[in-house]
Amino acid sequence: MAFISKKRKVANAKVDANKAYSLKEASALVKDTSVAKFDASVDLHVRLGVDPKKADQAIRGTVTLPHGTGKTKRVLVLCTPDKEADANSAGADYVGLDEYVQKIEGGWTDVDVVIATPAVMPKIGKLGKILGPRNLMPNPKTGTVTNDVAAAVNEVKGGKIAFKVDKAGIVHASIGRVSFSPEKIAENGQELLNALIKAKPTTAKGIYLKGISMASSMGPGIALDTKSFVQ
């Protein structure tokens, strides 16, 4: 049996396992049940009524959180020399091409987002096996394959996040930190849920938002009332 600390037991006791909380209630409770000694991440886990094996139901996309995630994202821009100045001026952490392709082939993935221009995609296609499983592979659908690298970097640094349904039909996303006010956590969470509802495929039948849970790093899960969200 896994060891449960005293702090975690106290936190668990604050969450009613038989209750489905409103987004506002959960956003306040997630702060009160954080047991980490650091500024923990606040995450939403959304179980969708989709079949990820079907191409038209493999939901993915991006959303700009109004208050950001509270985390400074490390951005790598893979581009031709003529785009390097734009990427650097926008605040990209790493900019280049061949040297970073070689580093990634060697196992380096110490970044949060990879942006690439269309011209270099043939060179980095072989990196899919490394970047793909880490959700780092540039993709036009998430705005990470573009000629406007400056705009892409600004969006990522400004709170834009990518989401993708996993094999179990669940979307996991960070929507802030426990240091955020409940209002900011709720507004970020609502923005993500709005994006997921908007992305509902026409072929998805039955209940779409099947389950929503909010939790801080190392904290207990808090079930949200899915019926309170317009679907």
Secondary structure by P-SEA (a helix, b strand, c coil): cccccaaaaaaaaaccccccccaaaaaaaaaaacccccbbbbbbbbbcccccccccccccbbbbbccccccbbbbbbbccccaaaaaaaacccccccaaaaaaaaaccccccbbbbccccccccccaaaaaaaacccccccccccccaaaaaaaaaaabbbbbbbccccbbbbbcccccccaaaaaaaaaaaaaaaaaacccccccccccbbbbbcccbbbbbcccccccc
